[in-house]
Amino acid sequence: VQLQASGGGLVQAGGSLRLSCAASGSAFSSNSMAWYRQAPEKQRELVAAISSGGGNTNYADSVKGRFTISRDNARKTVYLQMNSLKPEDTAVYYCRNQGRGYWGQGTQVTVSS
């Protein structure tokens, strides 16, 4: 099973990015998925999570109202739409299969002020 994250990049404060995480294997649709991030010299933190069917989501307080997690089980892909980005959102973003504990390789998001 692999998780391939993409969509990171450099954006100005106030801008938007959409991250994607494409999964291979059969463990996607039956497991909740999540996005985490890790800034330099900080611990990895949970950003957003979504249930297997997509009906339940939760977010870190720091991103509520700005980020939206979604999934397409037919495409085996989970997304993170990030709006109104702030410099403090700068980090490497990782997707994770919460049920199986698999991590993606990370994608860098850099927000300039």
C-alpha positions in Angstrom: 0.0 0.0 0.0 1.3 3.4 -1.0 0.2 7.0 -0.4 1.4 9.6 -2.8 0.9 13.2 -1.7 1.1 16.1 -4.1 0.0 19.7 -4.6 2.3 21.5 -2.3 4.2 24.6 -3.3 5.0 28.2 -2.6 2.1 30.6 -2.2 1.6 34.1 -0.8 -0.3 34.7 2.4 -4.0 34.7 1.7 -3.6 32.3 -1.2 -4.9 28.8 -1.7 -3.6 25.3 -2.4 -5.2 21.9 -2.8 -3.3 18.9 -1.7 -4.1 15.4 -3.0 -3.1 12.0 -1.6 -3.6 9.1 -4.0 -3.7 5.6 -2.5 -2.9 2.2 -4.0 -4.1 -1.1 -2.6 -7.4 -2.1 -1.1 -7.3 -0.4 2.3 -8.5 3.0 1.3 -12.3 3.1 1.3 -12.7 1.2 4.6 -10.4 3.5 6.6 -10.5 7.0 7.9 -7.8 9.2 6.4 -6.0 12.3 7.8 -3.6 15.1 7.0 -0.8 16.0 9.4 1.9 18.6 9.1 5.3 19.2 10.6 7.0 22.5 10.7 10.7 22.8 11.3 11.7 22.0 14.9 8.1 21.2 15.8 6.2 18.0 16.4 4.0 16.6 13.7 0.4 17.6 14.3 -3.0 16.5 13.1 -4.6 19.0 10.7 -7.7 17.3 9.6 -9.3 13.9 9.5 -12.2 12.3 7.6 -14.2 9.1 8.2 -14.2 6.2 5.7 -17.4 7.3 4.2 -16.6 11.0 4.3 -19.6 11.9 6.5 -17.5 13.0 9.5 -14.6 15.4 9.6 -12.6 17.1 12.3 -10.0 19.9 12.2 -7.4 21.4 14.3 -8.5 24.7 15.8 -5.8 26.5 13.9 -7.3 25.6 10.5 -11.0 25.5 11.1 -12.9 27.6 8.6 -9.9 27.8 6.3 -9.2 24.1 5.4 -11.5 21.5 4.1 -10.8 17.8 3.9 -12.6 15.6 1.5 -12.3 12.2 -0.2 -13.2 10.4 -3.4 -13.3 6.6 -2.6 -13.8 5.7 -6.3 -10.5 7.5 -7.1 -8.9 6.4 -3.8 -7.9 10.0 -3.1 -8.1 12.3 -0.2 -7.9 16.1 -0.6 -7.0 19.0 1.6 -8.3 22.4 0.3 -6.4 25.1 2.0 -7.6 28.7 1.8 -6.6 31.9 3.4 -3.1 30.5 4.0 -0.9 32.0 6.6 2.9 31.9 7.0 2.4 29.7 10.1 0.8 27.1 7.8 4.3 26.5 6.3 5.2 22.8 6.9 5.6 19.5 5.3 2.1 18.0 4.9 1.6 14.2 5.2 -1.4 12.1 4.6 -2.1 9.0 6.7 -4.3 6.0 6.5 -5.5 6.1 10.1 -6.8 2.6 10.2 -3.6 1.0 8.9 -1.1 3.5 10.1 0.4 4.1 6.6 2.1 7.5 5.9 2.5 9.3 2.6 5.9 10.8 1.7 5.0 14.4 2.5 4.6 17.5 0.4 6.1 20.9 1.2 3.8 23.9 1.7 5.5 27.3 2.0 3.5 30.4 2.6 5.3 33.7 2.2 4.3 36.9 4.0 
